[in-house]
Amino acid sequence: MSMSKQRLFVDMDGTLAEFKKVDTLETLYEKGYFFNLKPINNVVEAIKTIIRNNPEIEVNILSAYLAGNPYAIEEKNQWLDQYLPEIDAAHRVFSPCGCDKKDFIPGGVRENDCLLDDYTHNLKLWQPPARGIKLLNGINHTRGTWEHDRVRYDKEPVELAADIVSIMRNQEMIRDGKPNAPNLLDEAGQEDEWDHEL
C-alpha cells in the first residue's frame, strides 16, 4: 500500500455486491453463498472509473468475513477476480466480523483515508480519525442515523465516481436522499447486526 496516495477502502457486502436476505444464519456459511452474490453494477463500474481516471487514489477492498466460514475469504477473492480484477490481492483486506475494520489496515488508518460502506456501525468506528461515506443501497438508512457523506447506489457510475472523488478531495459534503430505484434487495430491509456487518 502506497504511503503517498490517498486511499479509498471499499466494503463488499451491500456495497459492491447485493446482500441476499437469508432465512437462517447457516445459509451464510454454505459453499457458494458469497461467490454467487450479484454485483451492484453501478457501484462496481464507479469503482472501476475511479481506478481508471484517478491514479492519485489507491483503491482497496475492506470487507468483513464470518470467521467460522471456511469458504468466505476464498469466495470473496474469487468474486473480486471476476468483477473487480483491477484490485489485486495486495489491496484486499479482510477482517473478522465483529471487529473494528480499521484495526486491520496495514500500517494503520490515515486521516485522509476514506471508507465506502453501507453499514453505519462500521462508518462510526472509522470517522474520526478518517472519513466515512455511506452507500445508500435501497435497504439501509432506515433510521437515518448517518448524518455525514452518503451517496446513492442508483446514480450513473460516472456521477457516483465523481461524487466519491469530490468527497475524498474535501470539495463538498454530499448527503443524498434515499435511492429512487426500486430496492435491490428485500422490501423489509432492516439493518440487522448480522446481515450488514460484512
Contact map, one row per residue, 1 for C-alpha under 8 A:
111000000000000000000000000000000000000000000000000000000100000000000000000000000000000001100000000000000100000000000000000000000000000000000000000000000000000000000000000000000000000000000000000000
111110000000000000000000000000000000000000000000000000000100000000000000000000000000000000000000000000000000000000000000000000000000000000000000000000000000000000000000000000000000000000000000000000
111110000000000000000000000000000000000000000000000000000000000000000000000000000000000000000000000000000000000000000000000000000000000000000000000000000000000000000000000000000000000000000000000000
011111000000000000000000000000000000000000000000000000000000000000000000000000000000000000000000000000000000000000000000000000000000000000000000000000000000000000000000000000000000000000000000000000
011111100000000000000000000000000000000000000000000000011100000000000000000000000000000000000000000000000000000000000000000000000000000000000000000000000000000000000000000000000000000000000000000000
000111110000000000000000000000000000000000000000000000011100000000000000000000000000000000000000000000000000000110000000000000000000000000000000000000000000000000000000000000000000000000000000000000
000011111000000000000000000000000000000000000000000000001111000000000000000000000000000000000000000000000000000111000000000000000000000000000000000000000000000000000000000000000000000000000000000000
000001111100000000000000000000000000000000000000000000001111000000000000000000000000000000000000000000000000000011110000000000000000000000000000000000000000000000000000000000000000000000000000000000
000000111110000000000000000000000000000000000000000000000011110000000000000000000000000000000000000000000000000011110000000000000000000000000000000000000000000000000000000000000000000000000000000000
000000011111001100000000000000000000000000000000000000000011111000000000000000000000000000000000000000000000000000111000000000000000000000000000000000000000000000000000000000000000000000000000000000
000000001111111100000000000000000000000000000000000000000000111000000000000000000000000000000000000000000000000000111100000000000000000000000000000000000000000000000000000000000000000000000000000001
000000000111111110000000000000000000000000000000000000000000111000000000000000000000000000000000000000000000000000001000000000000000000000000000000000000000000000000000000000000000000000000000000001
000000000011111111100000000000000000000000000000000000000000001000000000000000000000000000000000000000000000000000000000000000000000000000000000000000000000000000000000000000000000000000000000000101
000000000011111111100000000000000000000000000000000000000000000000000000000000000000000000000000000000000000000000001100000000000000000010000000000000000000000000000000000000000000000000000000000100
000000000111111111000000000000000000000100100000000000000000000000000000000000000000000000000000000000000000000000011100000000000000001010000000000000000000000000000000000000000000000000000000000000
000000000111111111000000000000000000001110110000000000000000000000000000000000000000000000000000000000000000000000000000000000000000000000000000000000000000000000000000000000000000000000000000000000
000000000001111111100000000000000000111100000000000000000000000000000000000000000000000000000000000000000000000000000000000000000000000000000000000000000000000000000000000000000000000000000000000000
000000000000111111110000000000000000111100000000000000000000000000000000000000000000000000000000000000000000000000000000000000000000000000000000000000000000000000000000000000000000000110000000000000
000000000000110011111000000000000000100000000000000000000000000000000000000000000000000000000000000000000000000000000000000000000000000000000000000000000000000000000000000000000000000010000000001000
000000000000000001111100000000000000100000000000000000000000000000000000000000000000000000000000000000000000000000000000000000000000000000000000000000000000000000000000000000000000000010000000000000
000000000000000000111110000000000000000000000000000000000000000000000000000000000000000000000000000000000000000000000000000000000000000000000000000000000000000000000000000000000000000011000000001000
000000000000000000011111101100000000000000000000000000000000000000000000000000000000000000000000000000000000000000000000000000000000000000000000000000000000000000000000000000000000000000000000000000
000000000000000000001111101000000000000000000000000000000000000000000000000000000000000000000000000000000000000000000000000000000000000000000000000000000000000000000000000000000000000000000000000000
000000000000000000000111111100000000000000000000000000000000000000000000000000000000000000000000000000000000000000000000000000000000000000000000000000000000000000000000000000000000000000000000000000
000000000000000000000111111110000000000000000000000000000000000000000000000000000000000000000000000000000000000000000000000000000000000000000000000000000000000000000000000000000000000000000000000000
000000000000000000000001111111000000000000000000000000000000000000000000000000000000000000000000000000000000000000000000000000000000000000000000000000000000000000000000000000000000000000000000000000
000000000000000000000111111111001000000000000000000000000000000000000000000000000000000000000000000000000000000000000000000000000000000000000000000000000000000000000000000000000000000000000000000000
000000000000000000000101111111001100000000000000000000000000000000001000000000000000000000000000000000000000000000000000000000000000000000000000000000000000000000000000000000000000000000000000000000
000000000000000000000000111111101000000000000000000000000000000001011111000000000000000000000000000000000000000000000000000000000000000000000000000000000000000000000000000000000000000000000000000000
000000000000000000000000011111111000000000000000000000000000000000001010000000000000000000000000000000000000000000000000000000000000000000000000000000000000000000000000000000000000000000000000000000
000000000000000000000000000011111100000000000000000000000000000000000010000000000000000000000000000000000000000000000000000000000000000000000000000000000000000000000000000000000000000000000000000000
000000000000000000000000000001111111000000000000000000000000000000000010001000000000000000000000000000000000000000000000000000000000000000000000000000000000000000000000000000000000000000000000000000
000000000000000000000000001111111111100000000000000000000000000000000000000000000000000000000000000000000000000000000000000000000000000000000000000000000000000000000000000000000000000000000000000000
000000000000000000000000000100111111100000000000000000000000000000000001001100100000000000000000000000000000000000000000000000000000000000000000000000000000000000000000000000000000000000000000000000
000000000000000000000000000000011111100000000000000000000000000000000000001101100000000000000000000000000000000000000000000000000000000000000000000000000000000000000000000000000000000000000000000000
000000000000000000000000000000011111110000000000000000000000000000000000000000100000000000000000000000000000000000000000000000000000000000000000000000000000000000000000000000000000000000000000000000
000000000000000011110000000000001111111000000000000000000000000000000000000000000000000000000000000000000000000000000000000000000000000000000000000000000000000000000000000000000000000000000000000000
000000000000000011000000000000000001111100000000000000000000000000000000000000000000000000000000000000000000000000000000000000000000000000000000000000000000000000000000000000000000000000000000000000
000000000000000111000000000000000000111110010000000000000000000000000000000000000010000000000000000000000000000000000000000000000000000000000000000000000000000000000000000000000000000000000000000000
000000000000001111000000000000000000011111110000000000000000000000000000000000000000000000000000000000000000000000000000000000000000000000000000000000001000000000000000000000000000000000000000000000
000000000000000100000000000000000000001111111000000000000000000000000000000000000000000000000000000000000000000000000000000000000000000000000000000000000000000000000000000000000000000000000000000000
000000000000000000000000000000000000000111111100000000000000000000000000000000000000000000000000000000000000000000000000000000000000000000000000000000001111100100000000000000000000000000000000000000
000000000000001100000000000000000000000111111110000000000000000000000000000000000000000000000000000000000000000000000000000000000000000000000000000000001000100100000000000000000000000000000000000000
000000000000000100000000000000000000001111111111000000000000000000000000000000000011000000000000000000000000000000000000000000000000000000000000000000000000000000000000000000000000000000000000000000
000000000000000000000000000000000000000011111111100000000000000000000000000000000000000000000000000000000000000000000000000000000000000000000000000000000000100000000000000000000000000000000000000000
000000000000000000000000000000000000000001111111110000000000000000000000000000000000000000000000000000000000000000000000000000000000000000000000000000000000111110000000000000000000000000000000000000
000000000000000000000000000000000000000000111111111000000000000000000000000000000000000000000000000000000000000000000000000000000000000000000000000000000000000010000000000000000000000000000000000000
000000000000000000000000000000000000000000011111111100000000000000000000000000000001010000000000000000000000000000000000000000000000000000000000000000000000000000000000000000000000000000000000000000
000000000000000000000000000000000000000000001111111111000000000000000000000000000000000000000000000000000000000000000000000000000000000000000000000000000000110010000000000000000000000000000000000000
000000000000000000000000000000000000000000000111111111101000000000000000000000000000000000000000000000000000000000000000000000000000000000000000000000000000000011001000000000000000000000000000000000
000000000000000000000000000000000000000000000011111111101110000000000000000000000000010000000000000000000000000000000000000000000000000000000000000000000000000000000000000000000000000000000000000000
000000000000000000000000000000000000000000000001111111100000000000000000000000000000000000000000000000000000000000000000000000000000000000000000000000000000000000000000000000000000000000000000000000
000000000000000000000000000000000000000000000000111111100000000000000000000000000000000000000000000000000000000000000000000000000000000000000000000000000000000000000000000000000000000000000000000000
000000000000000000000000000000000000000000000000111111111000000000000000000000000000000000000000000000000000000000000000000000000000000000000000000000000000000000000000000000000000000000000000000000
000000000000000000000000000000000000000000000000011111111100000000000000000000000000000000000000000000000000000000000000000000000000000000000000000000000000000000000000000000000000000000000000000000
000011000000000000000000000000000000000000000000000001111100000000000000000000000000000000000000000000000000000000000000000000000000000000000000000000000000000000000000000000000000000000000000000000
000011110000000000000000000000000000000000000000011001111110000000000000000000000000000000000000000000000000000000000000000000000000000000000000000000000000000000000000000000000000000000000000000000
110011110000000000000000000000000000000000000000001000111111000000000000000000000000000000000000000000000000000000000000000000000000000000000000000000000000000000000000000000000000000000000000000000
000000111100000000000000000000000000000000000000001000001111100000000000000000000000001000100000000000000000000000000000000000000000000000000000000000000000000000000000000000000000000000000000000000
000000111100000000000000000000000000000000000000000000000111110000000000000000000000001000111000000000000000000000000000000000000000000000000000000000000000000000000000000000000000000000000000000000
000000001111000000000000000000000000000000000000000000000011111000000000000000000000001000111100000000000000000000000000000000000000000000000000000000000000000000000000000000000000000000000000000000
000000001111000000000000000000000000000000000000000000000001111100000000000000000000000000011110000010000000000000000000000000000000000000000000000000000000000000000000000000000000000000000000000000
000000000111100000000000000000000000000000000000000000000000111110000000000000000000000000001110000010000000000000000000000000000000000000000000000000000000000000000000000000000000000000000000000001
000000000000000000000000000000000000000000000000000000000000011111000000000000000000000000000111100010000000000000000000000000000000000000000000000000000000000000000000000000000000000000000000000011
000000000000000000000000000000000000000000000000000000000000001111101001100000000000000000000111100000000000000000000000000000000000000000000000000000000000000000000000000000000000000000000000000001
000000000000000000000000000010000000000000000000000000000000000111111001000000000000000000000001100000000000000000000000000000000000000000000000000000000000000000000000000000000000000000000000000001
000000000000000000000000000000000000000000000000000000000000000011111100000000000000000000000001100000000000000000000000000000000000000000000000000000000000000000000000000000000000000000000000000000
000000000000000000000000000010000000000000000000000000000000000001111100000000000000000000000000000000000000000000000000000000000000000000000000000000000000000000000000000000000000000000000000000000
000000000000000000000000000111000000000000000000000000000000000011111111000000000000000000000000000000000000000000000000000000000000000000000000000000000000000000000000000000000000000000000000000000
000000000000000000000000000010000000000000000000000000000000000000111111100000000000000000000000000000000000000000000000000000000000000000000000000000000000000000000000000000000000000000000000000000
000000000000000000000000000011110000000000000000000000000000000000001111111000000000000000000000000000000000000000000000000000000000000000000000000000000000000000000000000000000000000000000000000000
000000000000000000000000000010000100000000000000000000000000000011001111111100000000000000000000000000000000000000000000000000000000000000000000000000000000000000000000000000000000000000000000000000
000000000000000000000000000000000000000000000000000000000000000010000111111110000000000000000100000000000000000000000000000000000000000000000000000000000000000000000000000000000000000000000000000000
000000000000000000000000000000000000000000000000000000000000000000000011111111000000000000000000000000000000000000000000000000000000000000000000000000000000000000000000000000000000000000000000000000
000000000000000000000000000000010110000000000000000000000000000000000011111111100000000000000000000000000000000000000000000000000000000000000000000000000000000000000000000000000000000000000000000000
000000000000000000000000000000000110000000000000000000000000000000000001111111110000000000000000000000000000000000000000000000000000000000000000000000000000000000000000000000000000000000000000000000
000000000000000000000000000000000000000000000000000000000000000000000000111111111000000010000000000000000000000000000000000000000000000000000000000000000000000000000000000000000000000000000000000000
000000000000000000000000000000000010000000000000000000000000000000000000011111111100000000000000000000000000000000000000000000000000000000000000000000000000000000000000000000000000000000000000000000
000000000000000000000000000000000111000000000000000000000000000000000000001111111111000000000000000000000000000000000000000000000000000000000000000000000000000000000000000000000000000000000000000000
000000000000000000000000000000000000000000000000000000000000000000000000000111111111101000000000000000000000000000000000000000000000000000000000000000000000000000000000000000000000000000000000000000
000000000000000000000000000000000000000000000000000000000000000000000000000011111111100000000000000000000000000000000000000000000000000000000000000000000000000000000000000000000000000000000000000000
000000000000000000000000000000000000000000000000000000000000000000000000000001111111100000000000000000000000000000000000000000000000000000000000000000000000000000000000000000000000000000000000000000
000000000000000000000000000000000000001000010000000000000000000000000000000000111111100000000000000000000000000000000000000000000000000000000000000000000000000000000000000000000000000000000000000000
000000000000000000000000000000000000000000010001000000000000000000000000000000111111111000000000000000000000000000000000000000000000000000000000000000000000000000000000000000000000000000000000000000
000000000000000000000000000000000000000000000000000000000000000000000000000000011111111100000000000000000000000000000000000000000000000000000000000000000000000000000000000000000000000000000000000000
000000000000000000000000000000000000000000000001001000000000000000000000000000000001111100000000000000000000000000000000000000000000000000000000000000000000000000000000000000000000000000000000000000
000000000000000000000000000000000000000000000000000000000011100000000000000000010001111110110000000000000000000000000000000000000000000000000000000000000000000000000000000000000000000000000000000000
000000000000000000000000000000000000000000000000000000000000000000000000000000000000111111110000000000000000000000000000000000000000000000000000000000000000000000000000000000000000000000000000000000
000000000000000000000000000000000000000000000000000000000000000000000000000010000000001111110000000000000000000000000000000000000000000000000000000000000000000000000000000000000000000000000000000000
100000000000000000000000000000000000000000000000000000000000000000000000000000000000000111110000000000000000000000000000000000000000000000000000000000000000000000000000000000000000000000000000000000
100000000000000000000000000000000000000000000000000000000011100000000000000000000000001111111000000000000000000000000000000000000000000000000000000000000000000000000000000000000000000000000000000000
000000000000000000000000000000000000000000000000000000000001110000000000000000000000001111111100000000000000000000000000000000000000000000000000000000000000000000000000000000000000000000000000000000
000000000000000000000000000000000000000000000000000000000001111000000000000000000000000000111110000000011000000000000000000000000000000000000000000000000000000000000000000000000000000000000000000000
000000000000000000000000000000000000000000000000000000000000111110000000100000000000000000011111000000010000000000000000000000000000000000000000000000000000000000000000000000000000000000000000000000
000000000000000000000000000000000000000000000000000000000000011110000000000000000000000000001111101110010000000000000000000000000000000000000000000000000000000000000000000000000000000000000000000000
000000000000000000000000000000000000000000000000000000000000000111100000000000000000000000000111111000000000000000000000000000000000000000000000000000000000000000000000000000000000000000000000000000
000000000000000000000000000000000000000000000000000000000000000111100000000000000000000000000011111000000000000000000000000000000000000000000000000000000000000000000000000000000000000000000000000011
000000000000000000000000000000000000000000000000000000000000000000000000000000000000000000000001111100000000000000000000000000000000000000000000000000000000000000000000000000000000000000000000000010
000000000000000000000000000000000000000000000000000000000000000000000000000000000000000000000011111110100000000000000000000000000000000000000000000000000000000000000000000000000000000000000000000000
000000000000000000000000000000000000000000000000000000000000000000000000000000000000000000000010011111110000000000000000010010000000000000000000000000000000000000000000000000000000000000000000000000
000000000000000000000000000000000000000000000000000000000000011100000000000000000000000000000010001111111000000000000000010001000000000000000000000000000000000000000000000000000000000000000000000000
000000000000000000000000000000000000000000000000000000000000000000000000000000000000000000000000000111111001100000000000000011000000000000000000000000000000000000000000000000000000000000000000000000
000000000000000000000000000000000000000000000000000000000000000000000000000000000000000000000000001111111001100000000000000000000000000000000000000000000000000000000000000000000000000000000000000000
000000000000000000000000000000000000000000000000000000000000000000000000000000000000000000001110000111111101000000000000000000000000000000000000000000000000000000000000000000000000000000000000000000
000000000000000000000000000000000000000000000000000000000000000000000000000000000000000000001000000011111111100000000000000000000000000000000000000000000000000000000000000000000000000000000000000000
100000000000000000000000000000000000000000000000000000000000000000000000000000000000000000000000000000011111100000000000000000000000000000000000000000000000000000000000000000000000000000000000000000
000000000000000000000000000000000000000000000000000000000000000000000000000000000000000000000000000000001111100000000000000000000000000000000000000000000000000000000000000000000000000000000000000000
000000000000000000000000000000000000000000000000000000000000000000000000000000000000000000000000000001111111110000000000000000000000000000000000000000000000000000000000000000000000000000000000000000
000000000000000000000000000000000000000000000000000000000000000000000000000000000000000000000000000001101111111010000000000000001100000000000000000000000000000000000000000000000000000000000000000000
000000000000000000000000000000000000000000000000000000000000000000000000000000000000000000000000000000000001111110000000000000001100000000000000000000000000000000000000000000000000000000000000000000
000000000000000000000000000000000000000000000000000000000000000000000000000000000000000000000000000000000000111110000000000000011110000000000000000000000000000000000000000000000000000000000000000000
000001100000000000000000000000000000000000000000000000000000000000000000000000000000000000000000000000000000011111000000000000000110000000000000000000000000000000000001000000000000000000000000000000
000001111000000000000000000000000000000000000000000000000000000000000000000000000000000000000000000000000000111111100000000000000110000000000000000000000000000000000000000000000000000000000000000000
000000111000000000000000000000000000000000000000000000000000000000000000000000000000000000000000000000000000000111110000000000000111100000000000000000000000000000000001000000000000000000000000000000
000000011110000000000000000000000000000000000000000000000000000000000000000000000000000000000000000000000000000011111000001001000011100000000000000000000000000000000000000000000000000000000000000000
000000011110001000000000000000000000000000000000000000000000000000000000000000000000000000000000000000000000000001111100000000000001111000000000000000000000000000000000000000000000000000000000000000
000000000111011000000000000000000000000000000000000000000000000000000000000000000000000000000000000000000000000000111111011000000001111000000000000000000000000000000000000000000000000000000000000000
000000000010011000000000000000000000000000000000000000000000000000000000000000000000000000000000000000000000000000011111000000000000011110010000000000000000000000000000000000000000000000000000000100
000000000000000000000000000000000000000000000000000000000000000000000000000000000000000000000000000000000000000000001111111000000000010000010000000000000000000000000000000000000000000000000010000110
000000000000000000000000000000000000000000000000000000000000000000000000000000000000000000000000000000000000000000001111111100000000010000000000110000000000000000000000000000000000000000000000000000
000000000000000000000000000000000000000000000000000000000000000000000000000000000000000000000000000000000000000000000011111110000000000000000000000000000000000000000000000000000000000000000000000010
000000000000000000000000000000000000000000000000000000000000000000000000000000000000000000000000000110000000000000001011111111000000000000000000000000000000000000000000000000000000000000000000000010
000000000000000000000000000000000000000000000000000000000000000000000000000000000000000000000000000000000000000000101011111111100001110000000000000000000000000000000000000000000000000000000000000000
000000000000000000000000000000000000000000000000000000000000000000000000000000000000000000000000000000000000000000000001111111110001000000000000000000000000000000000000000000000000000000000000000000
000000000000000000000000000000000000000000000000000000000000000000000000000000000000000000000000000101000000000000000000111111110000000000000000000000000000000000000000000000000000000000000000000000
000000000000000000000000000000000000000000000000000000000000000000000000000000000000000000000000000011000000000000100000011111111111000000000000000000000000000000000000000000000000000000000000000000
000000000000000000000000000000000000000000000000000000000000000000000000000000000000000000000000000000000000000000000000001111111111000000000000000000000000000000000000000000000000000000000000000000
000000000000000000000000000000000000000000000000000000000000000000000000000000000000000000000000000000000000001000000000000111111110000000000000000000000000000000000000000000000000000000000000000000
000000000000000000000000000000000000000000000000000000000000000000000000000000000000000000000000000000000000111000000000000001111110000000000000000000000000000000000000000000000000000000000000000000
000000000000000000000000000000000000000000000000000000000000000000000000000000000000000000000000000000000000111111000000000001111111000000000000000000000000000000000000000000000000000000000000000000
000000000000000000000000000000000000000000000000000000000000000000000000000000000000000000000000000000000000001111100000000001111111100000000000000000000000000000000000000000000000000000000000000000
000000000000000000000000000000000000000000000000000000000000000000000000000000000000000000000000000000000000000001111000001101100111110000000000000110000000000000000000000000000000000000000000000000
000000000000000000000000000000000000000000000000000000000000000000000000000000000000000000000000000000000000000001111000001000000011111000000000000111100000000000010000000000000000000000000000000000
000000000000000000000000000000000000000000000000000000000000000000000000000000000000000000000000000000000000000000011111001000000001111100000000010111100000000000000000000000000000000000000000000000
000000000000001000000000000000000000000000000000000000000000000000000000000000000000000000000000000000000000000000011100000000000000111110000000000001111000000000000000000000000000000000000000000000
000000000000000000000000000000000000000000000000000000000000000000000000000000000000000000000000000000000000000000000100000000000000011111111000000001111000000000000000000000000110000000000000000000
000000000000011000000000000000000000000000000000000000000000000000000000000000000000000000000000000000000000000000000100000000000000001111110000000000011100000000000000000000000010001100000000000000
000000000000000000000000000000000000000000000000000000000000000000000000000000000000000000000000000000000000000000000000000000000000000111110000000000001000000000000000000000000110111110000000000000
000000000000000000000000000000000000000000000000000000000000000000000000000000000000000000000000000000000000000000000000000000000000000111111100000000000000000000000000000000000000001111111110000000
000000000000000000000000000000000000000000000000000000000000000000000000000000000000000000000000000000000000000000000110000000000000000111111100000000000000000000000000000000000000000000001110000000
000000000000000000000000000000000000000000000000000000000000000000000000000000000000000000000000000000000000000000000000000000000000000100111111110000000000000000000000000000000100000000000010000000
000000000000000000000000000000000000000000000000000000000000000000000000000000000000000000000000000000000000000000000000000000000000000000111111000000000000000000000000000000000000000000001110000000
000000000000000000000000000000000000000000000000000000000000000000000000000000000000000000000000000000000000000000000000000000000000000000001111100000000000000000000000000000000000000000000000000000
000000000000000000000000000000000000000000000000000000000000000000000000000000000000000000000000000000000000000000000000000000000000000000001111111000000000000000000000000000000000000000000000000000
000000000000000000000000000000000000000000000000000000000000000000000000000000000000000000000000000000000000000000000001000000000000000000001011111000000000000000000000000000000000000000000000000000
000000000000000000000000000000000000000000000000000000000000000000000000000000000000000000000000000000000000000000000001000000000000010000001001111100000000000000000000000000000000000000000000000000
000000000000000000000000000000000000000000000000000000000000000000000000000000000000000000000000000000000000000000000000000000000000000000000001111110000000000000000000000000100000000000000000000000
000000000000000000000000000000000000000000000000000000000000000000000000000000000000000000000000000000000000000000000000000000000001110000000000011111000000000000000000000011100000000000000000000000
000000000000000000000000000000000000000000000000000000000000000000000000000000000000000000000000000000000000000000000000000000000001110000000000001111100000000000000010000011110000000000000000000000
000000000000000000000000000000000000000000000000000000000000000000000000000000000000000000000000000000000000000000000000000000000000111100000000000111110000000000000000000001110000000000000000000000
000000000000000000000000000000000000000000000000000000000000000000000000000000000000000000000000000000000000000000000000000000000000111100000000000011111000000100110000000001111000000000000000000000
000000000000000000000000000000000000000000000000000000000000000000000000000000000000000000000000000000000000000000000000000000000000001110000000000001111110000100000000000000011110000000000000000000
000000000000000000000000000000000000000101100000000000000000000000000000000000000000000000000000000000000000000000000000000000000000001111000000000000111110000100000000000000000010000000000000000000
000000000000000000000000000000000000000001000000000000000000000000000000000000000000000000000000000000000000000000000000000000000000000010000000000000011111000000000000000000000011100000000000000000
000000000000000000000000000000000000000001000000000000000000000000000000000000000000000000000000000000000000000000000000000000000000000000000000000000011111101100000000000000000000000000000000000000
000000000000000000000000000000000000000001000000000000000000000000000000000000000000000000000000000000000000000000000000000000000000000000000000000000000111111100000000000000000000000000000000000000
000000000000000000000000000000000000000001101100100000000000000000000000000000000000000000000000000000000000000000000000000000000000000000000000000000000011111110000000000000000000000000000000000000
000000000000000000000000000000000000000000000100100000000000000000000000000000000000000000000000000000000000000000000000000000000000000000000000000000000001111111000000000000000000000000000000000000
000000000000000000000000000000000000000000000100000000000000000000000000000000000000000000000000000000000000000000000000000000000000000000000000000000000011111111100000000000000000000000000000000000
000000000000000000000000000000000000000001100100000000000000000000000000000000000000000000000000000000000000000000000000000000000000000000000000000000111011111111110000000000000000000000000000000000
000000000000000000000000000000000000000000000110110000000000000000000000000000000000000000000000000000000000000000000000000000000000000000000000000000000000111111111000000000000000000000000000000000
000000000000000000000000000000000000000000000000010000000000000000000000000000000000000000000000000000000000000000000000000000000000000000000000000000000000011111111100000000000000000000000000000000
000000000000000000000000000000000000000000000000000000000000000000000000000000000000000000000000000000000000000000000000000000000000000000000000000000100000001111111110000001000000000000000000000000
000000000000000000000000000000000000000000000000000000000000000000000000000000000000000000000000000000000000000000000000000000000000100000000000000000100000000111111111000000000000000000000000000000
000000000000000000000000000000000000000000000000010000000000000000000000000000000000000000000000000000000000000000000000000000000000000000000000000000000000000011111111100000000000000000000000000000
000000000000000000000000000000000000000000000000000000000000000000000000000000000000000000000000000000000000000000000000000000000000000000000000000000000000000001111111111100000000000000000000000000
000000000000000000000000000000000000000000000000000000000000000000000000000000000000000000000000000000000000000000000000000000000000000000000000000010000000000000111111111111000000000000000000000000
000000000000000000000000000000000000000000000000000000000000000000000000000000000000000000000000000000000000000101000000000000000000000000000000000000000000000000011111111000000000000000000000000000
000000000000000000000000000000000000000000000000000000000000000000000000000000000000000000000000000000000000000000000000000000000000000000000000000000000000000000001111111000000000000000000000000000
000000000000000000000000000000000000000000000000000000000000000000000000000000000000000000000000000000000000000000000000000000000000000000000000000000000000000000000111111110000000000000000000000000
000000000000000000000000000000000000000000000000000000000000000000000000000000000000000000000000000000000000000000000000000000000000000000000000000000000000000000000111111110000000000000000000000000
000000000000000000000000000000000000000000000000000000000000000000000000000000000000000000000000000000000000000000000000000000000000000000000000000000000000000000000110011111000000000000000000000000
000000000000000000000000000000000000000000000000000000000000000000000000000000000000000000000000000000000000000000000000000000000000000000000000000110000000000000000010011111100000000000000000000000
000000000000000000000000000000000000000000000000000000000000000000000000000000000000000000000000000000000000000000000000000000000000000000000000000111100000000000100010000111110000000000000000000000
000000000000000000000000000000000000000000000000000000000000000000000000000000000000000000000000000000000000000000000000000000000000000000000000001111100000000000000000000011111000000000000000000000
000000000000000000000000000000000000000000000000000000000000000000000000000000000000000000000000000000000000000000000000000000000000000000000000000011110000000000000000000001111100000000000000000000
000000000000000000000000000000000000000000000000000000000000000000000000000000000000000000000000000000000000000000000000000000000000000000000000000000110000000000000000000000111110000000000000000000
000000000000000000000000000000000000000000000000000000000000000000000000000000000000000000000000000000000000000000000000000000000000000101001000000000010000000000000000000000011111000000000000000000
000000000000000000000000000000000000000000000000000000000000000000000000000000000000000000000000000000000000000000000000000000000000000111000000000000011100000000000000000000001111110000000000000000
000000000000000000000000000000000000000000000000000000000000000000000000000000000000000000000000000000000000000000000000000000000000000000000000000000000100000000000000000000000111110000000000000000
000000000000000000000000000000000000000000000000000000000000000000000000000000000000000000000000000000000000000000000000000000000000000001000000000000000100000000000000000000000011111000000000000000
000000000000000000000000000000000000000000000000000000000000000000000000000000000000000000000000000000000000000000000000000000000000000001000000000000000000000000000000000000000011111100000000000000
000000000000000000000000000000000000000000000000000000000000000000000000000000000000000000000000000000000000000000000000000000000000000011100000000000000000000000000000000000000000111111100000000000
000000000000000001000000000000000000000000000000000000000000000000000000000000000000000000000000000000000000000000000000000000000000000011100000000000000000000000000000000000000000011111000000000000
000000000000000001111000000000000000000000000000000000000000000000000000000000000000000000000000000000000000000000000000000000000000000001100000000000000000000000000000000000000000001111101000000000
000000000000000000001000000000000000000000000000000000000000000000000000000000000000000000000000000000000000000000000000000000000000000000100000000000000000000000000000000000000000001111111000000000
000000000000000000000000000000000000000000000000000000000000000000000000000000000000000000000000000000000000000000000000000000000000000000100000000000000000000000000000000000000000001011111000000000
000000000000000000000000000000000000000000000000000000000000000000000000000000000000000000000000000000000000000000000000000000000000000000100000000000000000000000000000000000000000000001111100000000
000000000000000000000000000000000000000000000000000000000000000000000000000000000000000000000000000000000000000000000000000000000000000000110100000000000000000000000000000000000000000011111110000000
000000000000000000000000000000000000000000000000000000000000000000000000000000000000000000000000000000000000000000000000000000000000000000110100000000000000000000000000000000000000000000011111000000
000000000000000000000000000000000000000000000000000000000000000000000000000000000000000000000000000000000000000000000010000000000000000000111100000000000000000000000000000000000000000000001111101100
000000000000000000000000000000000000000000000000000000000000000000000000000000000000000000000000000000000000000000000000000000000000000000000000000000000000000000000000000000000000000000000111111100
000000000000000000000000000000000000000000000000000000000000000000000000000000000000000000000000000000000000000000000000000000000000000000000000000000000000000000000000000000000000000000000011111110
000000000000000000000000000000000000000000000000000000000000000000000000000000000000000000000000000000000000000000000000000000000000000000000000000000000000000000000000000000000000000000000001111111
000000000000000000101000000000000000000000000000000000000000000000000000000000000000000000000000000000000000000000000000000000000000000000000000000000000000000000000000000000000000000000000011111111
000000000000110000000000000000000000000000000000000000000000000000000000000000000000000000000000000000000000000000000110000000000000000000000000000000000000000000000000000000000000000000000011111111
000000000000000000000000000000000000000000000000000000000000000100000000000000000000000000000000110000000000000000000010110000000000000000000000000000000000000000000000000000000000000000000000111111
000000000011100000000000000000000000000000000000000000000000001111000000000000000000000000000000100000000000000000000000000000000000000000000000000000000000000000000000000000000000000000000000011111
